[in-house]
Amino acid sequence: MHDVIDNRDKQRFELVEHGQTAFADYEVKGDRLILPHVEAPIGLRGTGAASRLMEGVLSIARERGLKVAPICAYAEAYMSRHAEFADLRA
């Protein structure tokens, strides 16, 4: 179970922790989920929030049958470090 929500109005996935929101902007093109930007506010940096956000985003992508194109350097690095999500790479 993940706590990441899809804020379709803002086209971003969000994870709220301690009253602050980490987010991953996205665009869907066909069966591809494009991640151009992932950000955690200063207060959440170093807490693992961005990692939990990415785990949730990738779980949602898997549930929806989407392949992921990590444009953002953080998203790319996360996917490179986590082989369990290699099958999702676009």
C-alpha positions as CSV (number, residue, x, y, z in Angstrom):
1,M,0.0,0.0,0.0
2,H,1.3,3.4,-0.8
3,D,0.2,6.9,0.3
4,V,1.0,8.5,-3.1
5,I,-2.0,10.2,-4.7
6,D,-2.5,11.2,-8.3
7,N,-3.4,14.9,-8.4
8,R,-4.7,14.9,-12.0
9,D,-5.6,18.6,-11.9
10,K,-1.9,19.5,-11.3
11,Q,-0.6,16.5,-13.3
12,R,1.6,15.3,-10.5
13,F,1.8,12.5,-8.0
14,E,2.0,13.7,-4.4
15,L,3.1,12.3,-1.1
16,V,2.2,14.4,2.0
17,E,4.3,13.9,5.1
18,H,4.6,16.1,8.2
19,G,2.4,18.7,6.4
20,Q,4.7,19.0,3.4
21,T,4.3,17.7,-0.1
22,A,6.8,15.9,-2.2
23,F,5.7,15.6,-5.8
24,A,6.5,14.1,-9.2
25,D,5.3,16.0,-12.2
26,Y,4.1,13.7,-15.0
27,E,2.8,13.5,-18.5
28,V,1.1,10.4,-20.0
29,K,1.7,9.7,-23.7
30,G,0.0,6.5,-24.8
31,D,1.3,3.8,-22.5
32,R,4.2,5.9,-21.3
33,L,4.4,7.8,-18.0
34,I,7.0,10.6,-18.4
35,L,8.6,12.0,-15.2
36,P,10.3,15.3,-16.0
37,H,10.6,16.6,-12.4
38,V,10.6,15.1,-8.9
39,E,10.9,17.4,-5.9
40,A,10.9,17.2,-2.1
41,P,10.6,20.3,0.0
42,I,13.7,21.2,2.1
43,G,12.0,20.0,5.3
44,L,11.6,16.5,3.8
45,R,15.0,16.1,2.2
46,G,17.1,13.4,3.8
47,T,14.0,11.7,5.3
48,G,13.5,9.2,2.4
49,A,10.3,11.0,1.3
50,A,11.4,11.2,-2.3
51,S,12.2,7.5,-2.3
52,R,8.8,6.6,-0.9
53,L,7.2,8.9,-3.5
54,M,9.1,7.2,-6.3
55,E,8.1,3.7,-5.0
56,G,4.5,4.8,-4.9
57,V,4.7,6.4,-8.4
58,L,6.2,3.2,-9.9
59,S,3.7,1.0,-8.1
60,I,0.9,3.1,-9.6
61,A,2.5,2.9,-13.1
62,R,2.7,-0.9,-12.7
63,E,-1.0,-1.1,-11.6
64,R,-2.0,1.0,-14.7
65,G,0.2,-1.0,-17.1
66,L,2.4,2.0,-18.0
67,K,6.0,2.1,-18.9
68,V,8.1,4.9,-17.3
69,A,10.4,7.4,-19.0
70,P,12.4,9.0,-16.1
71,I,13.6,12.3,-17.5
72,C,14.4,13.8,-14.1
73,A,17.8,12.9,-12.8
74,Y,16.4,11.8,-9.5
75,A,13.8,9.5,-11.1
76,E,16.5,8.1,-13.4
77,A,18.9,7.4,-10.5
78,Y,16.1,5.8,-8.4
79,M,15.1,3.5,-11.2
80,S,18.7,2.6,-11.8
81,R,19.2,1.6,-8.1
82,H,16.0,-0.4,-7.9
83,A,16.1,-3.4,-10.2
84,E,12.6,-4.5,-9.1
85,F,11.3,-1.7,-11.3
86,A,13.5,-2.4,-14.4
87,D,10.6,-3.9,-16.2
88,L,8.8,-0.6,-16.1
89,R,11.5,1.4,-18.0
90,A,10.3,2.8,-21.3
